[in-house]
Amino acid sequence: MQQFFEKYKKQLLRGGVLLLVLITVIASGKQLNATLLESAIGVVVTPFQDLTTGISSWVDETITASRNKADLKEENTELKNQIADLLEENRRLAMYEAENAKLSALLKIAQRYPDYESVGANVIAKDPGVWYDGFTIDKGTTSDISANMVLIAPEGLVGKVLESGLTFSKAQSILDSRSSVPAMSVRTGDLGVVKGDYTLSADGLCIMEYIDAQAEIMVGDEIVTSHLSDIYPAGLAIGKVLELETDTNGLTKYAVIQPYVDLKHLDTILVIDKNSVVERAVETPVTDDPADNADATEPEEPTEDNQETEASE
């Protein structure tokens, strides 16, 4: 064997070099024809390579999709929380806006009656029933609320205070059958009395009684408080006439009244005291003449006669 290697040493070296060159050329991607062995190996190995590559790609895509799904889920949860916070903020702002609107409306009412003391109040309870026959407000004697003070809403008359505690008052609406409000037609001046009625209060209506049979009052007329009341200021809007009927005695008639105030959804009112008068400061006019503005009680300068008299004394 050694003799064979020694004898063919140069040929073997040349063959080895040629083989290395051939392998290098194949590895470098040169367009050479594959051998039968290489072709056989390729047929066996290629499907496994494709399968391995497919599995690897599927694993990568699955992991990426799972990661993206988790990120989207987290982002979706965060967005839902943000939406919930925004909706809650909008609800609060809507409540504040509604409350400001109510307070502004009450302020406008108070400005209509600047000569009377007034205070805003909230309805905190109501008597059983569909409508407000009687209810409770959150102001009492600590806010100078007392019986017979008038309750009004932006739309018109609500009723009056019946009795007061320290921090609450019980009130009576114009739908209460015990209520009695002197009233008149704005158009004709015809007088009557607005009262609650058992059969009409379920529909949120009341009646105006004791209208003269010859009165010219008509359906659609506006009814307000008259000047004949010791409790209610004149001119408070009450409602409008829906129907007119003649009493059985033929001497008077009555009208069905639709109140302007939605007593079913009443929540904020203004309390005014007709018997109170707001004191207003009277300014003393100032003239341009300094002599007119001088103090009338300023002491006079002593004269010679006065000095002699004081000396003799």
C-alpha positions as CSV (number, residue, x, y, z in Angstrom):
1,M,0.0,0.0,0.0
2,Q,2.8,2.4,0.9
3,Q,4.6,1.5,-2.3
4,F,1.4,2.2,-4.2
5,F,1.1,5.7,-2.5
6,E,4.7,6.4,-3.2
7,K,4.4,5.4,-6.8
8,Y,1.3,7.3,-7.6
9,K,1.8,10.2,-5.2
10,K,1.8,13.0,-7.7
11,Q,-1.3,11.6,-9.5
12,L,-3.2,11.3,-6.2
13,L,-2.3,14.9,-5.2
14,R,-3.5,16.2,-8.6
15,G,-6.7,14.2,-8.2
16,G,-7.3,15.6,-4.8
17,V,-6.8,19.2,-6.0
18,L,-9.1,18.6,-8.9
19,L,-11.7,17.2,-6.5
20,L,-11.5,20.3,-4.2
21,V,-11.8,22.6,-7.2
22,L,-14.9,20.7,-8.3
23,I,-16.5,20.9,-4.9
24,T,-15.7,24.6,-4.7
25,V,-17.3,25.3,-8.0
26,I,-20.4,23.3,-7.0
27,A,-20.6,25.2,-3.7
28,S,-20.3,28.5,-5.4
29,G,-23.5,27.9,-7.4
30,K,-22.0,27.3,-10.8
31,Q,-24.2,25.8,-13.4
32,L,-22.9,22.3,-13.4
33,N,-24.7,19.1,-14.0
34,A,-25.5,17.2,-10.8
35,T,-24.2,13.8,-10.5
36,L,-26.4,10.8,-10.1
37,L,-25.6,10.6,-6.4
38,E,-26.4,14.2,-5.9
39,S,-29.7,13.9,-7.7
40,A,-30.7,10.9,-5.6
41,I,-29.8,12.8,-2.4
42,G,-31.8,15.8,-3.6
43,V,-34.9,13.8,-4.3
44,V,-34.8,12.4,-0.7
45,V,-33.8,15.5,1.1
46,T,-35.8,18.2,-0.7
47,P,-39.3,17.2,0.6
48,F,-38.0,17.2,4.2
49,Q,-36.4,20.6,3.7
50,D,-39.7,21.9,2.3
51,L,-41.6,20.4,5.2
52,T,-39.1,21.8,7.8
53,T,-39.3,25.3,6.2
54,G,-43.1,25.1,6.1
55,I,-43.3,24.1,9.8
56,S,-40.8,26.9,10.7
57,S,-42.9,29.5,8.8
58,W,-46.1,28.3,10.4
59,V,-44.6,28.4,13.9
60,D,-43.3,31.9,13.3
61,E,-46.6,33.1,11.9
62,T,-48.5,31.5,14.8
63,I,-46.3,33.1,17.4
64,T,-46.6,36.5,15.6
65,A,-50.4,36.2,15.3
66,S,-50.7,35.3,19.0
67,R,-48.5,38.2,20.0
68,N,-50.5,40.6,17.8
69,K,-53.8,39.2,19.2
70,A,-52.6,39.8,22.7
71,D,-51.6,43.3,21.8
72,L,-54.9,44.0,20.1
73,K,-56.8,42.6,23.1
74,E,-54.9,44.9,25.5
75,E,-55.4,47.9,23.2
76,N,-59.1,47.1,22.9
77,T,-59.5,46.9,26.7
78,E,-57.7,50.2,27.1
79,L,-59.9,51.9,24.5
80,K,-63.0,50.5,26.2
81,N,-61.9,52.0,29.5
82,Q,-61.3,55.3,27.8
83,I,-64.7,55.3,26.2
84,A,-66.3,54.4,29.5
85,D,-64.5,57.4,31.2
86,L,-65.5,59.7,28.4
87,L,-69.2,58.6,28.6
88,E,-69.1,59.1,32.4
89,E,-67.6,62.6,31.9
90,N,-70.2,63.4,29.4
91,R,-73.0,62.4,31.8
92,R,-71.5,64.6,34.5
93,L,-71.2,67.5,32.1
94,A,-74.8,67.0,31.0
95,M,-76.0,67.0,34.6
96,Y,-74.1,70.1,35.4
97,E,-75.4,71.8,32.2
98,A,-79.0,70.8,33.1
99,E,-78.5,72.1,36.7
100,N,-77.1,75.4,35.4
101,A,-80.0,75.7,33.1
102,K,-82.5,75.2,36.0
103,L,-80.6,77.7,38.2
104,S,-80.5,80.2,35.3
105,A,-84.3,79.8,34.8
106,L,-84.9,80.3,38.5
107,L,-82.7,83.4,38.5
108,K,-84.8,84.8,35.6
109,I,-88.0,84.2,37.6
110,A,-86.5,86.0,40.6
111,Q,-85.7,88.9,38.4
112,R,-89.3,89.2,37.5
113,Y,-90.2,89.8,41.1
114,P,-87.3,91.9,42.4
115,D,-89.4,93.4,45.3
116,Y,-89.9,90.0,47.0
117,E,-87.4,87.9,48.9
118,S,-86.8,84.5,47.2
119,V,-84.8,81.3,47.5
120,G,-84.3,78.3,45.3
121,A,-85.3,74.8,46.5
122,N,-85.3,71.2,45.3
123,V,-88.1,68.7,45.5
124,I,-86.9,65.8,47.7
125,A,-90.1,63.8,48.2
126,K,-93.7,63.6,46.9
127,D,-97.0,62.2,48.2
128,P,-98.1,58.9,46.7
129,G,-99.8,59.4,43.3
130,V,-99.0,60.0,39.7
131,W,-98.9,63.8,40.0
132,Y,-97.6,66.2,42.6
133,D,-100.6,66.9,44.8
134,G,-98.3,67.4,47.7
135,F,-94.5,67.3,48.0
136,T,-91.5,68.2,50.2
137,I,-88.7,70.6,49.5
138,D,-85.2,70.8,51.0
139,K,-85.6,74.3,52.6
140,G,-87.2,75.2,55.9
141,T,-87.2,77.7,58.7
142,T,-83.4,77.9,58.7
143,S,-83.8,79.4,55.2
144,D,-86.7,81.7,56.5
145,I,-89.3,79.5,54.7
146,S,-92.8,79.6,56.3
147,A,-96.4,78.7,55.5
148,N,-98.2,80.4,52.6
149,M,-95.0,81.3,50.7
150,V,-95.5,80.9,47.0
151,L,-93.8,78.2,44.9
152,I,-93.2,78.9,41.2
153,A,-91.3,77.3,38.4
154,P,-90.0,78.8,35.1
155,E,-93.3,78.0,33.4
156,G,-95.5,79.4,36.1
157,L,-97.3,78.8,39.4
158,V,-96.7,75.5,41.3
159,G,-98.5,76.0,44.6
160,K,-97.7,77.2,48.2
161,V,-95.9,76.1,51.4
162,L,-98.2,74.4,53.9
163,E,-95.8,74.0,56.9
164,S,-92.0,74.2,57.5
165,G,-89.5,72.2,59.6
166,L,-85.9,73.3,60.2
167,T,-84.5,72.0,56.9
168,F,-87.6,71.0,54.9
169,S,-91.1,72.2,54.1
170,K,-94.3,70.5,53.0
171,A,-96.0,72.0,50.0
172,Q,-99.3,71.9,48.2
173,S,-99.6,72.1,44.4
174,I,-102.5,73.6,42.4
175,L,-103.7,70.1,41.6
176,D,-104.5,69.4,45.3
177,S,-108.3,69.5,45.8
178,R,-107.7,71.7,48.9
179,S,-106.0,74.3,46.8
180,S,-107.7,77.5,46.0
181,V,-106.1,80.2,43.8
182,P,-107.9,83.4,42.8
183,A,-107.4,83.7,39.0
184,M,-108.4,85.6,35.9
185,S,-108.3,85.4,32.1
186,V,-105.6,87.6,30.6
187,R,-107.7,88.3,27.5
188,T,-111.0,89.2,29.1
189,G,-110.3,89.8,32.8
190,D,-113.0,87.4,33.8
191,L,-112.5,86.2,37.4
192,G,-112.7,82.7,39.0
193,V,-110.9,80.4,41.4
194,V,-108.5,77.6,40.3
195,K,-108.8,74.4,42.3
196,G,-107.7,70.8,42.2
197,D,-110.2,68.2,41.2
198,Y,-110.2,64.5,42.0
199,T,-111.4,63.4,38.6
200,L,-109.0,65.6,36.7
201,S,-105.8,65.4,38.8
202,A,-105.0,62.0,37.4
203,D,-104.6,63.7,34.0
204,G,-102.6,66.6,35.5
205,L,-105.5,69.0,35.1
206,C,-107.4,71.3,37.4
207,I,-110.5,73.5,37.1
208,M,-111.4,77.2,37.3
209,E,-114.8,77.6,39.2
210,Y,-117.2,80.5,39.8
211,I,-116.9,82.1,36.4
212,D,-119.8,84.4,35.6
213,A,-122.2,82.9,33.1
214,Q,-122.0,85.9,31.0
215,A,-118.1,85.9,31.0
216,E,-116.5,86.0,27.5
217,I,-113.7,83.6,28.5
218,M,-112.9,81.1,25.7
219,V,-111.0,77.9,25.1
220,G,-107.3,78.7,24.7
221,D,-107.3,81.7,27.0
222,E,-104.4,82.2,29.4
223,I,-105.2,82.1,33.1
224,V,-103.1,83.9,35.7
225,T,-103.3,84.8,39.3
226,S,-105.6,87.7,40.1
227,H,-105.1,90.7,42.3
228,L,-107.7,89.4,44.8
229,S,-105.3,87.1,46.6
230,D,-103.4,87.8,49.9
231,I,-101.0,84.9,49.2
232,Y,-100.2,84.9,45.5
233,P,-98.8,87.9,43.6
234,A,-100.9,89.0,40.7
235,G,-100.0,87.9,37.2
236,L,-98.4,84.5,37.9
237,A,-99.0,82.2,34.9
238,I,-101.2,79.2,35.8
239,G,-102.3,77.6,32.5
240,K,-104.7,77.7,29.6
241,V,-108.4,76.8,29.1
242,L,-109.0,73.4,27.6
243,E,-112.8,73.2,28.0
244,L,-115.7,75.3,29.2
245,E,-118.9,74.0,30.9
246,T,-122.0,75.7,32.4
247,D,-122.8,74.7,36.0
248,T,-126.2,73.0,36.7
249,N,-127.4,76.2,38.4
250,G,-127.0,78.1,35.1
251,L,-125.6,81.1,36.9
252,T,-121.9,80.2,36.6
253,K,-119.6,78.1,34.5
254,Y,-116.3,76.4,35.0
255,A,-113.2,75.8,32.8
256,V,-110.8,72.8,32.7
257,I,-107.3,74.2,33.0
258,Q,-104.0,72.7,31.6
259,P,-101.3,73.9,34.0
260,Y,-98.1,75.3,32.3
261,V,-95.9,73.6,34.8
262,D,-95.1,69.9,34.3
263,L,-95.9,68.9,37.8
264,K,-95.2,65.3,37.0
265,H,-91.5,66.0,36.5
266,L,-91.0,68.9,38.9
267,D,-87.6,69.0,40.6
268,T,-86.5,72.6,41.1
269,I,-88.6,75.5,42.3
270,L,-88.4,79.1,43.6
271,V,-89.9,80.1,46.9
272,I,-91.1,83.8,47.1
273,D,-92.6,85.7,50.0
274,K,-95.3,88.1,48.9
275,N,-95.3,89.8,52.4
276,S,-91.6,90.6,52.3
277,V,-90.2,93.7,50.5
278,V,-86.6,93.9,49.5
279,E,-85.0,97.0,51.0
280,R,-83.2,99.1,48.5
281,A,-80.7,101.8,49.4
282,V,-81.6,105.3,48.3
283,E,-78.6,107.3,47.1
284,T,-78.3,111.0,48.0
285,P,-77.8,113.0,44.8
286,V,-74.5,114.9,44.7
287,T,-74.5,118.4,43.1
288,D,-71.6,120.3,41.6
289,D,-72.0,123.2,44.1
290,P,-69.7,122.6,47.1
291,A,-71.9,124.7,49.2
292,D,-74.8,122.3,48.7
293,N,-72.7,119.4,49.8
294,A,-71.4,121.1,52.9
295,D,-72.5,119.7,56.3
296,A,-75.6,121.6,57.4
297,T,-74.5,121.2,61.1
298,E,-71.1,122.7,60.6
299,P,-70.6,125.2,63.5
300,E,-70.6,128.9,62.7
301,E,-67.5,131.1,63.2
302,P,-67.8,133.3,66.3
303,T,-68.5,137.0,65.8
304,E,-67.4,140.0,67.9
305,D,-70.8,140.3,69.6
306,N,-70.7,136.6,70.6
307,Q,-67.2,137.0,71.9
308,E,-68.2,140.0,74.2
309,T,-71.2,138.0,75.5
310,E,-69.1,135.0,76.3
311,A,-66.6,137.3,78.1
312,S,-69.3,139.0,80.3
313,E,-70.5,135.6,81.3
